[in-house]
Amino acid sequence: MLSEHSLQLIDTVAQVGSFTAAANKLHKVPSAVSYAVKQIEDQLGVILFERHHRSVSLTPAGVHFVKEARAILSQMEITKRDTQRIANGWQPALSIALDNIVRADRISVLIADFYRHFTDVELMIRIEVFNGVWEALATGRCDIAIGATTAIPVGGVYQYKDMGEIEWAFLVSKNHPLADIDRPLTDDELRPYPSVCLEDTSREIPKRMTWLLDNQRRLVVPDWIRAINCFIEGLGIGYMPTHLASPFIRTGALIEKQLELPRANSPCCLAWNHDKMSPALAWVLEYLGDTDKLHSEWLE
């Protein structure tokens, strides 16, 4: 197998164009360089250099070999550097899971600020729903979760920061039969209409529903955008976070109703795997700030 030294030798000869010049650069005698190149060529079974009177030039096979050798040498150097940096706490990537209850406009701001600060760490963003956030943390698909709701014990060394509570608005279309009823609605009045529910993205942890009565049909959608469309078209009724519903309530596209048995607010938190602490993760935690900042920037 060719060594790093062999690749560097061929690269040096190719750069300077002669065994003598390469020998001077490598502090060797020309015969040692010539012999080493011949051994590499014998090992490969191809001629890499055409020998001239005072110089050498690459054969077509030599041109290809040098191109590949330089790529390998570059990757070896990157591997060495990254290994050393990981030993000092650096990680090449940071994975963040966000429950889709959080404000989507804050995601691009976070990404932009992160990449301005880190030029050598990849940021991996995934959107999860309900228990899918906890599962992503438990299975190692993410290092930090923003907007995790209704805490589920997942094991491992996890730390948390309170993000405040999520308020829920019960919604119907402005043209829905329930829209004009001016009093808290009963379960029996709600049950005939499909409940718009988000699909929990968890695969192993039991799934959760947004809201569902006994003997009520579901209308399961992948995200809040599709849920809003269903609400507006009068295809179903149900809850969604007030901070996401407010613009549509203000314009009159959706009507917020009161229920006799309203849903309680949901506690929400920031959670992370302490065993995966790195400079990038520490920066994100500081960047996201305290409870008040988390709530105002991500849930209002």
C-alpha positions in Angstrom: 0.0 0.0 0.0 1.3 3.4 -0.9 2.2 5.6 2.1 1.7 9.3 2.7 5.5 9.7 2.1 5.3 8.0 -1.3 2.4 10.3 -2.4 4.3 13.4 -1.2 7.4 12.3 -3.1 5.6 11.9 -6.4 3.9 15.2 -5.9 7.2 17.0 -5.2 8.9 15.5 -8.3 5.9 16.5 -10.4 6.1 20.1 -9.0 9.8 20.7 -9.6 10.2 18.6 -12.8 13.4 16.7 -12.0 14.9 14.2 -9.6 17.8 16.5 -8.7 15.5 19.5 -7.8 13.3 17.2 -5.8 16.3 15.8 -4.0 17.5 19.3 -3.1 14.0 20.2 -1.8 13.7 16.9 0.2 17.4 17.0 1.4 18.2 13.7 -0.3 20.6 12.6 -3.0 19.2 12.3 -6.5 19.8 8.6 -6.8 17.7 8.0 -3.7 14.8 9.9 -5.2 15.1 8.2 -8.5 15.2 4.8 -6.8 12.2 5.6 -4.7 10.1 6.7 -7.7 11.1 3.6 -9.6 9.9 1.4 -6.6 6.5 3.2 -6.6 6.1 2.8 -10.4 7.0 -0.9 -10.0 4.4 -1.2 -7.2 1.7 0.4 -9.4 2.8 -1.4 -12.6 2.8 1.9 -14.6 5.3 4.6 -15.6 4.5 7.9 -13.9 7.4 10.0 -15.4 9.1 10.2 -18.8 12.8 10.5 -18.1 14.7 13.2 -20.1 18.3 14.2 -20.0 18.0 16.7 -17.1 14.3 16.6 -16.3 11.2 14.5 -16.0 7.6 15.0 -17.1 4.4 13.3 -16.2 2.9 10.6 -18.4 -0.9 10.6 -18.8 -1.1 8.0 -16.0 1.2 10.2 -13.9 -1.1 13.2 -14.4 -4.0 11.2 -13.1 -2.0 9.8 -10.2 -0.7 13.2 -9.1 -4.2 14.6 -9.2 -5.6 11.8 -7.0 -2.5 11.9 -4.7 -3.0 15.6 -4.0 -6.7 15.0 -3.1 -5.7 12.1 -0.8 -3.0 14.2 0.9 -5.5 17.1 1.4 -8.1 14.8 2.9 -5.5 13.2 5.2 -4.5 16.6 6.5 -8.2 17.5 7.1 -8.6 14.2 8.9 -5.6 14.9 11.1 -6.7 18.4 12.0 -10.3 17.4 12.7 -9.3 14.5 14.9 -7.1 16.8 16.9 -9.9 19.3 17.2 -12.4 16.7 18.3 -10.0 15.7 21.0 -10.2 19.3 22.2 -14.0 19.4 22.1 -14.8 20.4 18.6 -17.5 18.6 16.6 -17.8 18.8 12.8 -21.6 19.0 12.9 -24.4 20.1 15.2 -27.9 18.7 14.9 -30.9 20.8 16.1 -34.5 19.4 16.3 -37.3 22.0 16.4 -40.9 21.2 17.1 -43.0 22.8 14.4 -44.8 24.9 17.1 -41.9 27.3 17.1 -41.8 30.4 14.8 -40.4 29.4 11.4 -38.9 32.9 10.8 -36.5 32.4 13.7 -35.0 29.3 12.1 -33.3 31.2 9.3 -32.0 33.9 11.7 -30.4 31.2 13.9 -28.8 29.5 10.8 -27.4 32.8 9.5 -26.0 33.8 12.9 -24.5 30.3 13.5 -22.7 30.3 10.1 -21.3 33.7 10.6 -19.8 32.5 13.9 -18.7 29.0 12.8 -17.0 28.5 9.5 -16.1 24.9 10.0 -19.2 23.3 11.6 -22.2 22.0 9.7 -25.6 22.8 11.1 -28.3 20.1 10.6 -31.9 21.3 11.2 -34.8 18.8 11.5 -38.5 19.6 12.1 -40.3 17.2 14.3 -43.8 17.0 15.8 -44.6 16.4 19.5 -42.9 13.2 20.8 -40.8 13.1 17.6 -38.7 15.8 19.2 -38.0 13.7 22.3 -37.3 10.6 20.2 -34.8 12.6 18.1 -32.9 13.5 21.3 -33.1 10.0 22.7 -31.8 8.3 19.6 -29.0 10.8 18.9 -30.6 12.2 15.8 -30.2 15.6 17.4 -28.0 17.2 20.0 -30.4 19.9 21.1 -34.2 20.3 20.9 -36.1 23.6 20.7 -39.8 23.7 21.6 -40.1 20.2 23.2 -43.5 19.9 24.9 -45.0 17.7 27.6 -41.8 16.2 28.9 -41.3 12.5 28.3 -38.6 10.6 30.2 -36.1 9.5 27.5 -33.1 8.5 29.6 -29.6 9.7 29.2 -27.9 12.8 30.5 -30.3 15.6 29.4 -30.6 19.2 30.6 -33.5 21.5 30.2 -34.4 25.2 30.1 -37.9 26.4 30.5 -39.4 28.2 27.5 -42.7 29.1 29.2 -46.1 27.8 28.2 -47.9 27.4 24.9 -51.4 28.8 24.7 -53.8 27.1 22.4 -56.7 28.6 20.4 -59.7 26.5 19.4 -60.5 27.3 15.7 -63.3 27.0 13.3 -63.8 28.5 9.8 -65.7 31.8 9.6 -68.3 29.9 7.6 -68.5 26.9 9.9 -71.8 25.9 11.6 -70.2 26.5 15.0 -68.9 30.0 14.1 -72.1 31.9 15.2 -72.7 30.1 18.5 -71.9 32.7 21.1 -71.2 30.6 24.2 -68.7 27.9 25.3 -69.2 24.8 23.1 -69.9 21.3 24.5 -68.2 18.1 23.5 -71.4 16.8 21.9 -71.5 19.9 19.7 -67.9 19.4 18.6 -67.9 15.6 18.1 -69.6 15.5 14.7 -66.8 17.5 13.0 -63.4 16.0 12.2 -60.5 17.1 14.5 -57.6 18.5 12.6 -54.5 16.7 14.2 -50.8 16.9 13.4 -49.0 13.6 12.7 -46.6 12.9 15.5 -43.2 12.1 13.9 -42.1 9.7 16.6 -41.6 6.1 15.5 -40.9 4.4 18.9 -42.2 6.6 21.6 -46.1 6.6 21.7 -47.6 9.3 19.5 -49.6 12.3 20.8 -52.6 14.0 19.2 -53.2 17.7 19.1 -56.8 17.3 20.4 -59.4 14.5 19.9 -62.7 13.6 21.6 -63.9 10.0 22.0 -65.6 8.7 18.9 -64.5 11.7 16.8 -62.9 11.4 13.4 -59.4 12.6 12.8 -58.1 14.7 9.9 -54.3 14.1 10.2 -52.0 16.6 8.5 -48.2 16.9 8.5 -47.8 20.5 9.6 -49.5 23.7 10.7 -49.6 25.1 7.2 -51.8 22.2 6.1 -53.8 22.5 9.3 -54.5 26.2 8.7 -55.7 25.4 5.2 -58.1 22.7 6.6 -59.4 25.1 9.2 -60.0 27.9 6.7 -61.8 25.5 4.3 -64.0 24.3 7.0 -62.8 20.7 6.7 -62.2 20.3 10.4 -62.0 22.0 13.8 -59.4 21.9 16.6 -56.6 23.5 18.4 -53.4 25.2 17.3 -50.9 27.4 19.1 -52.3 30.9 19.6 -49.1 32.6 18.3 -49.5 30.8 15.0 -53.2 31.2 14.8 -53.4 34.9 15.8 -52.8 36.5 12.3 -55.6 34.4 10.8 -57.9 35.3 13.7 -57.2 39.0 13.3 -58.1 38.9 9.6 -61.3 37.0 10.3 -60.3 33.9 8.3 -60.6 31.8 11.4 -62.8 32.2 14.5 -61.6 31.4 17.9 -64.2 29.6 20.1 -64.4 28.9 23.8 -65.1 25.4 25.0 -66.8 24.2 28.2 -63.8 21.9 28.7 -60.8 23.9 27.3 -57.4 22.5 26.8 -54.8 23.5 29.3 -51.6 25.4 28.3 -48.6 23.2 27.4 -45.2 23.5 29.2 -42.4 23.9 26.7 -38.7 23.6 27.0 -35.3 23.6 25.5 -33.5 20.3 26.0 -30.0 19.1 25.1 -27.7 16.1 25.5 -25.0 17.2 28.0 -22.7 14.3 26.9 -22.5 16.0 23.4 -21.4 19.3 24.7 -19.1 21.1 22.3 -18.1 24.7 21.5 -20.9 24.9 18.9 -23.6 23.6 21.3 -22.4 25.9 24.1 -22.6 28.8 21.7 -26.2 27.9 20.6 -27.3 27.6 24.3 -25.9 31.1 25.1 -27.3 32.5 21.9 -30.9 31.2 22.6 -30.8 32.9 26.0 -33.0 32.6 29.1 -36.6 31.7 29.5 -38.0 35.1 28.7 -35.9 35.4 25.5 -36.8 31.9 24.4 -40.5 32.5 24.9 -40.6 35.9 23.2 -38.5 34.9 20.2 -39.8 31.4 19.5 -43.3 31.2 20.9 -44.9 34.7 20.5 
